[in-house]
């Protein structure tokens, strides 16, 4: 049994989607970041950086924070959703792309384009332009491919929840047809649909 400490954010949904795809028994424990529950001593003992998601493996007692590390650990433990050979490194490459660029930059876009609109023209242009650039990178990568590492992997599961907030980023998915088609392909997966609603349903998956 896995305890998943999470909230309704792209980073949290990455892990719940993987757990649903794997069919692993887990308990979703809501950490309401709008109420600063991520700063409680109990949660800090599991996630010293006071960020969701985090997991605890009840069998071994192992705890892990950072969504990328959790995805790799689960995929390797179960032997699924990480390709072999060169495909392994391609999946890792795109996972790191999400962790180092796509997620952080889109997070800044959310901050300035959705939650603090009008406070900084410079920041809106900076992060809006970078969001569009990253979508172009992803769109180019998906040319002639169903998935970013050629087969469905944790890289797709890491990227997809961030794309699901395309409206927050003022991105028109129809301007990136390869991304749009990939996004819809994943949105049709029952495990993705279930994982999106963890730890609670806040609305339907946004569609372009």
N, C-alpha and C positions, 0 to 999 in steps of 0.2 A: 504494500500500500504506500502511495506517495501522498504527502500533504503538500498541496500547492497553495502558497500564499500569493494572492493576486488581486487585481482590480480590473476595471473595464477600460484598459488602455491597450494600445498596439503591442507594447512589450509583454503585458500579461497574456494577451490572446495568442501570442506565438506559442507559448508553452501549453496552454489548454488545447489548442488545435493539435499539436503533436501528441499529447496524451490521448486525445480522442482518436486520432489516426492509429495509434498503437493499440488501442483497446485496453489500456492499463487501468486497473482500479486506482482511483485517487479521490481524495477529499479536497474540495475547493474551499479555502478559507479566505473570506473577504477581508482585505486590508483597505479600509476607506481612506484614501489619501486626501480627500476633501476635509477630513476630520483629524488629519495628522496622526492617524493610527500607525503610520510607518515609523514613528519615532518612539513607540513604546519599548521599554526594556526587553520585553519578550520577543518582539520582532527583530530588534537590533541584535539579539543573540544569534539569530539565524542569518540576517542580512545586515552586516556592519555598515554598509553604505546607505542604509535606510531607503532602499528602493525596492519596488516590486518588479518582477516576480522573484520568489525564492521557493525552494523546495526542501522537504525533509523526507528521506527514505527511512521509513519506520523499521525496515529489516536490518539495515546496517547502521543507522543513526547518522548517515552522511547528510550534511546540509550544503546547499549551493545557492549562491546568489548569481546575478548577471544572466540575462536570458540566453545569450549565446552559449555560455558554458553549460547551461542546463540542457539546451537543445542537443549539443554534442554528446553530453553524458548519456542522455536518454537514448539517442539514436545508436550510439555505440553499444550500450548495454543490451539493447534489443536487437541489434543487427539489422536495422531497417532505416530507410530514408537517408542513408549516406552511401553514395555510389562507391564502387571499388576502383582501384587503379587511378588513372589520371582524373576520372570523374570525381573522386574524393576531393582532390585539390580544387577542382572547379567549383564544387559545392562550397568548400571552405572559403574560396576567393569571394564568392558572392554573398556568403554569410558575413564575412568581414566588411564587405562593401556596405551592407545594410547597417552593421553595427557602428562603423566608423563614419559614415557619411549620410546615407539615406535617412536613417532614423533621427540622428541629431539635427540635421538641417531641416527636416520636415517638422521636428519639434519646435524649432525656432520660428518656422513659418506659422505654426499654430499660434504661437505666443503673440506674434505681431499682426498677423492677418485676421485672426479670429477673436482673440481675447483682448487685444490692445490696439485695435484698429484706430488709425489717426494719430497715434502718439509719436511715430517716427517714420517719415516718408522714406528716409534712407534705409531703415531696417526692412520696411515692407518691400522695397525694390530689391534689396540685397538678397533676402531669403526667398522672395517670390521668384526671382531669376534663377537662384540656385536650385529651387525645387523643380522648375521647368527643365533645367539642364540635366538633373538627375533622372527625371522621367524620360528624357531623350536617350540617355545612356541605357536605361532599362529597355526602352522600346527597341533600340538597335540590337541589344543582346537577344531579344525575343524574336527577332526576324527569323522565320523558318524553324522556330523551336516552340514546343509546347511548354517547356519548363526551363528555368535559367541554367540549370546544369544538365540539360538534356533529358534527365529523368526526374520525376517528382522527388523533392528532397527537403531537408530542413531549411535550405536557402529560400525556397519558395514560401515556406511557412513563416519565415522571419520577415520577408518583404511584404507579403500580402496584407497583414493587418495595418501597415502604414499606408498602403494604397487605399485601404477602405475609408480613410479620412480625406480623400481627394477634395471633397467640398470645403473642408477646413483650410486646405492649401490653395484654394481658388484654381484648381486644376481641372481642365476639361478632358476627361479620359478619352473622349472621341478624337481628340487631337493626337492621341498616342494609341493607334488602333491595335498594335501588338500587345501593349500593356492591358488595354481594355479587354481583349479577347482572353488573355491569360487570367486576368482578374475574374472574369465571369466563369471561366473554366473551373477555377478553384472555388468560387462562391457556390457552385452546383454540388460540391462534395458534401455529403451529410456530416462528416467529421468536422469540416470547417464551419459549417452552420452551427453545430453543437458547441464547438470551442469558442465561437464568437460570443455566445451567450453566457460565458463563465466570467465572474461568479454569479452574474444575474443578467437577465435580458434588459437592455435599455432601448432597444429599437431594432427594426429590421436591418439587415445588411444593406448599406447604400448601394444603389445601382445607377449606372450612367444613363 
